[in-house]
Amino acid sequence: MNSPRIRVEMQKPNPPLKDNPDFRSMPYLRAPRFSACLPQKADTVEGTSVNTLGIAAKTLSAPNRTRAGSPTTPLPGQSDAGVLDARRTAWDRRPLTRDVYRRYFEDIRAELAPGRTHVEIGGGAGHLKASLPHVRVSDLVPTPYVDFAADAMHLPLPDRAADNLILVDVLHHLPRPIDFLREACRTLRIGGRIVMLEPYISPLSRAVFRAAHPEPVDLRADVFKKEGPVFDSCGPFSSNQAIPTLLFFKHADRLQSLIPELRVVTRKLDSVFVYPLSGGFSGPCLIPGFARAAAWRLEALARPLRRWLAFRMLVTLERAPPTHPNETGLVPRRRQSLKTSSEGLCGSRKYTRSTLVTRRPPTPAGWHGLVYSPGHAKGIPRWRGHVM
């Protein structure tokens, strides 16, 4: 007599999960991906336990796994373009994340060199386009959000054609970052800039990234390897979040000696409080809407502690003139004789200490020219700005 009744109870449609009073009282469990973690309630029908929440949890969670995907690293069966689609969806659904990145984009705009040719490398879902409408967006993965597909190590740009190269969370994904910097140096005009927003590994961010972020952090990596990738690369989303910190902080002097044409203009640490608590693109947002203004005020108060607590860095590199006069085909313009004149060799030409070579570089109108003045006794080339 009891068995048919039990079967009838299990076949009844379960009430919507949102109507459960325990579920409504816990807003952080409203997302479908947390529904499987809800406690299982049991109703007893004539001594037999019947689960009324398990079926509902399975119904909500199973479609979500196939529909959403990961916005950071691809899950099994997820394509690279699917990651960017999931990132675009997360961007539309997370207002605090949009606010955080729009502030980043304003800082990037302030760092750009004058000019019209702005190229974003690794544009992904094309978020920067709204803040910089004239930027040309590229990515290794062709998607509807980018203007053209390109490899960062082999940019399809002529020599000295770009005014600015912009990278947002890209450098730590490149298996050969030094090769990219050399390629960027080729494509930038003199005075052009590389503006990069990247993770910063502080004592706090290192612990948080290792505990709650899918991308690895390896501060022992050799970022100056002459052969092979600097990390195990198995796709465009492989990474080492420590690469920017190693290049621009720990080994900054070695990088400057290796690529002297790129000089560091800005190294700014940011994001102590709001960015990690916003959840980024995949984590839970821990700042409610009514507390956002207070969170930004707390962020400003925590700025003196950025060295130990920051999560992000803004780095700007500027393309400096070449250190060798023959690289630009300079011709001596005038000579002056001094009473104490020492001589030095620069390339195949012999210059005196008082030699001045002036040349307008092939850059947009209004940019400053350059004055070449050899060093003292050793003939070390030196460059300084000069208004033509």
C-alpha positions as CSV (number, residue, x, y, z in Angstrom):
1,M,0.0,0.0,0.0
2,N,2.8,2.4,0.8
3,S,5.0,1.8,-2.3
4,P,2.7,3.4,-4.9
5,R,2.3,6.5,-2.6
6,I,6.1,6.9,-2.4
7,R,6.4,6.7,-6.2
8,V,3.7,9.3,-6.6
9,E,5.4,11.7,-4.2
10,M,8.7,11.5,-6.1
11,Q,7.0,12.2,-9.4
12,K,5.4,15.4,-8.2
13,P,7.0,18.6,-9.5
14,N,9.2,20.1,-6.8
15,P,8.5,23.7,-5.8
16,P,10.9,26.3,-7.2
17,L,14.1,26.6,-5.2
18,K,13.7,30.4,-4.9
19,D,10.5,29.9,-2.9
20,N,12.4,28.1,-0.1
21,P,12.7,30.6,2.9
22,D,16.2,29.3,3.7
23,F,17.4,30.0,0.2
24,R,15.9,33.6,0.2
25,S,17.7,34.4,3.4
26,M,21.1,33.6,1.9
27,P,21.7,35.9,-1.2
28,Y,25.2,34.6,-1.8
29,L,23.7,31.1,-2.6
30,R,21.3,32.4,-5.3
31,A,23.7,31.8,-8.1
32,P,22.9,28.5,-9.8
33,R,26.4,27.2,-9.4
34,F,26.0,27.2,-5.6
35,S,22.7,25.4,-5.7
36,A,24.3,21.9,-5.5
37,C,25.8,23.0,-2.1
38,L,22.5,23.6,-0.4
39,P,21.6,21.4,2.5
40,Q,19.4,18.5,1.5
41,K,16.0,18.6,3.2
42,A,14.1,15.4,3.7
43,D,10.4,14.9,4.0
44,T,9.2,11.8,5.7
45,V,6.2,10.0,4.1
46,E,5.0,7.2,6.4
47,G,8.5,6.4,7.6
48,T,10.2,6.7,4.2
49,S,12.6,9.6,3.5
50,V,12.1,11.4,0.2
51,N,14.5,14.1,-1.0
52,T,12.7,17.2,-2.3
53,L,15.7,19.4,-3.0
54,G,18.1,17.1,-4.7
55,I,16.2,17.0,-8.0
56,A,15.8,20.8,-8.1
57,A,19.5,21.2,-7.5
58,K,20.5,18.9,-10.3
59,T,18.1,20.6,-12.6
60,L,19.6,24.0,-12.0
61,S,23.3,23.1,-11.9
62,A,23.6,20.8,-14.9
63,P,22.6,23.3,-17.6
64,N,24.8,26.0,-16.1
65,R,28.0,23.9,-16.6
66,T,27.4,23.6,-20.3
67,R,26.1,27.1,-20.9
68,A,28.4,29.5,-18.9
69,G,32.0,28.2,-19.0
70,S,35.1,29.7,-17.4
71,P,36.0,33.4,-18.2
72,T,39.7,32.8,-17.2
73,T,41.0,29.4,-18.3
74,P,39.2,27.0,-20.5
75,L,37.4,24.1,-18.9
76,P,37.5,20.6,-20.5
77,G,35.6,20.8,-23.7
78,Q,35.6,24.7,-23.7
79,S,37.1,26.4,-26.7
80,D,39.4,29.5,-26.5
81,A,36.7,31.6,-28.1
82,G,34.3,30.2,-25.5
83,V,36.5,31.7,-22.7
84,L,36.2,35.1,-24.3
85,D,32.5,34.8,-24.7
86,A,32.2,33.9,-21.0
87,R,34.4,36.9,-20.1
88,R,32.1,39.1,-22.1
89,T,29.0,37.7,-20.3
90,A,30.7,38.3,-17.0
91,W,31.5,41.9,-18.0
92,D,27.9,42.6,-18.7
93,R,26.7,41.0,-15.4
94,R,29.3,42.5,-13.0
95,P,28.9,46.3,-12.5
96,L,31.6,46.6,-9.9
97,T,34.1,44.8,-12.2
98,R,33.2,47.2,-15.0
99,D,33.7,50.2,-12.6
100,V,37.2,48.9,-11.6
101,Y,38.4,48.3,-15.2
102,R,37.0,51.6,-16.4
103,R,39.2,53.4,-13.8
104,Y,42.1,51.3,-15.1
105,F,41.2,52.5,-18.7
106,E,41.3,56.1,-17.6
107,D,44.8,55.6,-16.2
108,I,45.8,54.0,-19.4
109,R,44.4,56.9,-21.4
110,A,46.5,59.3,-19.4
111,E,49.7,57.4,-20.2
112,L,49.3,57.3,-24.0
113,A,51.7,59.2,-26.2
114,P,50.3,61.7,-28.8
115,G,49.2,60.1,-32.0
116,R,46.5,58.3,-33.8
117,T,47.7,54.7,-34.1
118,H,46.7,52.9,-31.0
119,V,46.8,49.1,-31.1
120,E,45.5,46.8,-28.2
121,I,47.2,43.5,-28.1
122,G,45.3,40.6,-26.6
123,G,42.0,42.5,-26.6
124,G,40.0,39.4,-25.8
125,A,36.4,40.5,-25.4
126,G,37.0,44.1,-26.5
127,H,36.3,45.9,-23.2
128,L,38.7,48.8,-24.0
129,K,36.8,49.8,-27.1
130,A,34.2,51.7,-25.1
131,S,36.7,53.9,-23.4
132,L,39.1,54.3,-26.4
133,P,36.9,54.2,-29.5
134,H,39.8,54.7,-31.9
135,V,41.9,51.8,-30.7
136,R,42.5,48.9,-33.0
137,V,41.8,45.6,-31.1
138,S,43.8,42.5,-31.9
139,D,43.9,39.0,-30.3
140,L,45.4,35.6,-31.1
141,V,41.9,34.2,-31.0
142,P,39.7,35.6,-33.7
143,T,36.3,36.7,-32.2
144,P,33.7,39.2,-33.2
145,Y,35.1,41.6,-30.5
146,V,38.5,42.2,-32.2
147,D,39.5,44.0,-35.4
148,F,42.2,41.6,-36.5
149,A,43.9,38.4,-35.3
150,A,47.6,38.6,-34.6
151,D,50.4,37.0,-32.7
152,A,52.0,39.3,-30.2
153,M,55.5,38.0,-31.1
154,H,54.9,38.6,-34.8
155,L,52.8,41.8,-35.2
156,P,51.6,42.6,-38.7
157,L,52.7,46.2,-38.4
158,P,55.4,48.1,-40.3
159,D,58.5,49.4,-38.6
160,R,57.8,52.5,-36.5
161,A,54.1,52.6,-37.4
162,A,52.4,52.5,-34.0
163,D,52.1,55.4,-31.5
164,N,50.9,53.2,-28.6
165,L,50.6,49.5,-27.9
166,I,48.2,48.6,-25.1
167,L,48.1,45.4,-23.1
168,V,45.5,44.6,-20.4
169,D,46.3,41.3,-18.6
170,V,48.4,40.0,-21.6
171,L,52.1,40.0,-20.8
172,H,51.9,37.3,-18.3
173,H,50.3,35.0,-20.9
174,L,53.2,35.4,-23.4
175,P,55.6,32.5,-23.4
176,R,58.5,34.7,-24.6
177,P,58.0,38.2,-23.1
178,I,61.5,39.4,-24.1
179,D,60.7,38.5,-27.8
180,F,57.5,40.5,-27.5
181,L,59.3,43.6,-26.1
182,R,61.8,43.5,-29.0
183,E,58.9,43.2,-31.5
184,A,57.1,46.1,-29.9
185,C,60.3,48.1,-30.1
186,R,60.4,47.5,-33.8
187,T,56.8,48.6,-34.4
188,L,56.8,51.7,-32.2
189,R,57.9,55.1,-33.4
190,I,60.5,57.0,-31.4
191,G,58.6,58.4,-28.5
192,G,55.8,55.7,-28.8
193,R,54.8,53.8,-25.7
194,I,53.8,50.4,-24.4
195,V,51.1,50.7,-21.7
196,M,50.5,47.6,-19.7
197,L,48.1,46.7,-16.9
198,E,49.3,43.5,-15.2
199,P,49.1,41.5,-12.0
200,Y,51.5,42.6,-9.2
201,I,52.8,39.9,-6.8
202,S,52.8,41.4,-3.3
203,P,52.9,39.3,-0.1
204,L,49.1,39.6,0.0
205,S,48.3,39.0,-3.6
206,R,50.6,36.1,-3.8
207,A,48.7,34.3,-1.1
208,V,45.3,35.2,-2.6
209,F,46.3,34.2,-6.2
210,R,47.7,30.9,-5.1
211,A,44.6,30.1,-3.0
212,A,41.8,31.4,-5.2
213,H,43.0,32.0,-8.8
214,P,43.4,29.4,-11.5
215,E,46.5,31.0,-13.0
216,P,49.8,30.0,-11.4
217,V,52.4,32.2,-9.7
218,D,56.1,31.2,-10.1
219,L,58.6,33.8,-8.8
220,R,61.5,31.5,-9.6
221,A,60.9,31.5,-13.4
222,D,63.7,32.5,-15.7
223,V,62.0,35.3,-17.8
224,F,65.3,35.8,-19.8
225,K,65.5,32.3,-21.2
226,K,67.2,32.3,-24.6
227,E,65.4,29.2,-25.9
228,G,61.9,27.8,-25.2
229,P,59.0,29.3,-23.3
230,V,59.4,30.7,-19.8
231,F,56.5,28.5,-18.6
232,D,54.7,25.3,-19.7
233,S,52.6,26.6,-22.6
234,C,49.6,24.6,-23.7
235,G,47.4,27.3,-25.2
236,P,46.8,31.1,-25.4
237,F,45.5,31.1,-21.8
238,S,48.6,29.5,-20.2
239,S,50.4,32.0,-17.9
240,N,52.6,32.9,-15.1
241,Q,51.3,35.9,-13.1
242,A,54.7,36.6,-11.7
243,I,56.3,37.6,-15.1
244,P,55.5,41.4,-14.9
245,T,56.8,41.6,-11.3
246,L,60.0,39.8,-12.3
247,L,60.6,42.0,-15.4
248,F,59.8,45.4,-14.0
249,F,60.7,45.1,-10.4
250,K,62.9,42.2,-9.4
251,H,65.1,42.3,-12.6
252,A,64.4,45.8,-13.9
253,D,68.1,46.7,-14.3
254,R,68.8,43.6,-16.3
255,L,65.9,44.3,-18.6
256,Q,67.1,47.9,-19.1
257,S,70.5,46.7,-20.1
258,L,69.1,44.0,-22.4
259,I,66.7,46.4,-24.2
260,P,68.0,49.9,-23.7
261,E,65.6,51.3,-26.4
262,L,62.7,50.9,-24.0
263,R,62.9,53.0,-20.9
264,V,60.5,52.7,-18.0
265,V,58.3,55.9,-17.6
266,T,55.7,54.7,-15.1
267,R,55.5,51.9,-12.5
268,K,52.3,52.4,-10.5
269,L,50.9,49.9,-8.0
270,D,47.2,49.8,-7.5
271,S,44.2,47.8,-6.2
272,V,44.6,47.1,-2.6
273,F,40.9,46.6,-1.5
274,V,38.2,47.0,-4.2
275,Y,39.6,44.8,-7.0
276,P,40.2,41.6,-5.0
277,L,36.8,41.9,-3.2
278,S,35.0,42.6,-6.5
279,G,35.7,39.0,-7.6
280,G,37.1,40.0,-10.9
281,F,35.4,38.0,-13.7
282,S,34.9,34.7,-11.9
283,G,35.0,35.0,-8.1
284,P,32.1,36.1,-5.9
285,C,31.6,39.8,-5.3
286,L,32.0,40.6,-1.6
287,I,31.1,44.3,-1.8
288,P,27.3,45.0,-1.9
289,G,26.1,47.9,-4.0
290,F,25.3,50.2,-1.1
291,A,28.9,49.9,0.2
292,R,30.8,50.7,-3.0
293,A,31.4,54.4,-2.3
294,A,32.8,53.5,1.1
295,A,35.0,50.8,-0.5
296,W,36.6,53.3,-2.9
297,R,37.3,55.7,0.1
298,L,39.0,52.8,1.9
299,E,41.0,52.1,-1.2
300,A,42.3,55.6,-1.2
301,L,43.3,55.4,2.5
302,A,45.2,52.1,1.8
303,R,47.5,53.6,-0.9
304,P,50.5,53.9,1.4
305,L,50.4,50.1,1.8
306,R,50.4,49.3,-1.9
307,R,53.9,47.8,-1.8
308,W,52.8,45.0,0.5
309,L,49.1,44.8,-0.5
310,A,48.7,45.7,-4.1
311,F,47.2,43.4,-6.7
312,R,47.8,45.3,-9.9
313,M,50.4,47.4,-11.6
314,L,50.4,49.9,-14.4
315,V,53.7,50.0,-16.4
316,T,54.6,52.3,-19.2
317,L,57.6,51.9,-21.5
318,E,58.7,54.5,-24.0
319,R,60.6,53.9,-27.2
320,A,63.8,55.9,-26.8
321,P,66.1,56.9,-29.7
322,P,68.8,54.4,-30.6
323,T,72.1,54.6,-28.8
324,H,74.1,54.2,-32.0
325,P,74.2,57.2,-34.4
326,N,74.4,55.1,-37.6
327,E,71.1,53.4,-36.8
328,T,69.2,56.4,-38.0
329,G,71.6,57.6,-40.7
330,L,72.6,60.8,-38.9
331,V,74.9,63.2,-40.7
332,P,77.0,65.7,-38.8
333,R,75.4,69.1,-39.0
334,R,77.8,71.5,-37.4
335,R,81.1,71.4,-35.5
336,Q,82.5,73.7,-32.8
337,S,86.1,73.9,-31.7
338,L,86.8,74.1,-28.0
339,K,90.1,74.7,-26.3
340,T,89.9,71.4,-24.6
341,S,88.6,68.9,-27.1
342,S,88.8,65.1,-26.7
343,E,88.0,62.7,-29.5
344,G,86.1,59.4,-29.6
345,L,84.9,56.9,-32.1
346,C,81.2,56.4,-32.7
347,G,80.6,53.7,-35.3
348,S,82.8,54.4,-38.4
349,R,82.8,58.2,-38.0
350,K,85.2,60.2,-35.8
351,Y,83.5,62.9,-33.7
352,T,84.8,65.5,-31.3
353,R,83.4,66.3,-27.9
354,S,81.6,69.3,-29.2
355,T,79.9,67.6,-32.2
356,L,76.2,68.3,-32.4
357,V,74.0,66.3,-34.8
358,T,70.4,67.5,-35.2
359,R,67.8,65.6,-37.1
360,R,64.0,65.6,-37.2
361,P,62.7,62.0,-36.8
362,P,60.1,60.5,-39.0
363,T,57.2,61.1,-36.6
364,P,54.0,63.1,-36.6
365,A,54.3,66.9,-36.8
366,G,54.7,68.7,-33.5
367,W,56.9,66.1,-31.9
368,H,60.3,67.3,-30.6
369,G,63.4,66.7,-32.6
370,L,66.5,65.1,-31.2
371,V,70.0,66.3,-30.5
372,Y,72.9,63.9,-30.6
373,S,75.8,64.8,-28.4
374,P,78.7,62.3,-28.0
375,G,80.1,61.6,-24.6
376,H,83.3,63.0,-23.3
377,A,86.5,61.1,-23.6
378,K,85.0,57.7,-24.5
379,G,82.5,59.0,-27.1
380,I,79.5,57.6,-25.3
381,P,76.4,58.7,-27.2
382,R,73.8,60.8,-25.3
383,W,70.4,61.9,-26.4
384,R,68.3,64.8,-25.2
385,G,65.1,66.5,-26.3
386,H,65.3,69.6,-28.4
387,V,62.6,71.7,-29.9
388,M,63.2,72.2,-33.6
